[in-house]
Amino acid sequence: MLQGKTALVTGSTSGIGLGIAHALAAQGANIVLNGFGDAEGPKAAIAAHGVQVRYHGADMSKPQEIEAMMAYAAQEFGRVDILVNNAGIQHVSRIENFPVERWDSILAINLSSAFHATRLALPAMLAQNWGRIINVASIHGLVASAEKSAYVAAKHGVVGLTKVTALENATTGVTCNAICPGWVLTPLVQKQVDAKAEALGISNEEATKKLLGEKEPSMQFTTPEELGALAVFFCSPAGNNVRGVAWNMDGGWTAQ
């Protein structure tokens, strides 16, 4: 379905980003990966789909590095057809204790990076009258949790940016939508489970149930594969007129 298209996925060396990259590659899209840590393993895994894969290690808190990454993608593949803004970090603390530099870095990576990548991707998408911008927001783009002020503010911002991007391009072949997952078992969330288990002196299994039970009625994690399948839907002809939605995959979290 996506043969000949190029997808750039930020924060895609593990977790949700890698899951989405796999799903797009399985449909034939060439992939540009980005993120910290080991890139060779993810590159090899994506290449197994029979597509071309590249990697750029841009620090998503730095606009100049995002510009370099977008230029690299265009140089390697001609343009970015599908942009998935997924890079994100988290810090948990009450507002009065929240370290200012952590606030700044969360806003830069979780929100501003999506703006920079989007502004740089749009001209080529509009020139060919086809493009997909998929912003990985979070359930925290729709509702709040205590002690996550920067993350919740940034993700609400991502949902707002998604709507504006969709409206500005509503009469074109370029769409923009947001995916809002609830709990997804990524390395980031596993750390939260481990911390809960340790703090309460309970097993990992009990800590998982506690974490899910607080928010997610389905009592199960959303998977990166499910999120990838939704991204593929947005890129399909069936997604042509899906514009500006914040689509929650949250096991009933916001239905309560």
Secondary structure, DSSP 8 states (H G I E B T S, - for coil): --TT-EEEESS-SSHHHHHHHHHHHHTT-EEEEE-SS--HHHHHHHHTTTS-EEEE---TT-HHHHHHHHHHHHHHHSS-SEEEE-------B-GGG--HHHHHHHHIIIIIHHHHHHHHHHHHHHHHT-EEEEEE--GGGTS--TTBHHHHHHHHHHHHHHHHHHHHTTTSSEEEEEEEES-B--HHHHHHHHHHHHHHT--HHHHHHHHHHHH-TT-S-B-HHHHHHHHHHHHSGGGTT--S-EEEESTTGGG-
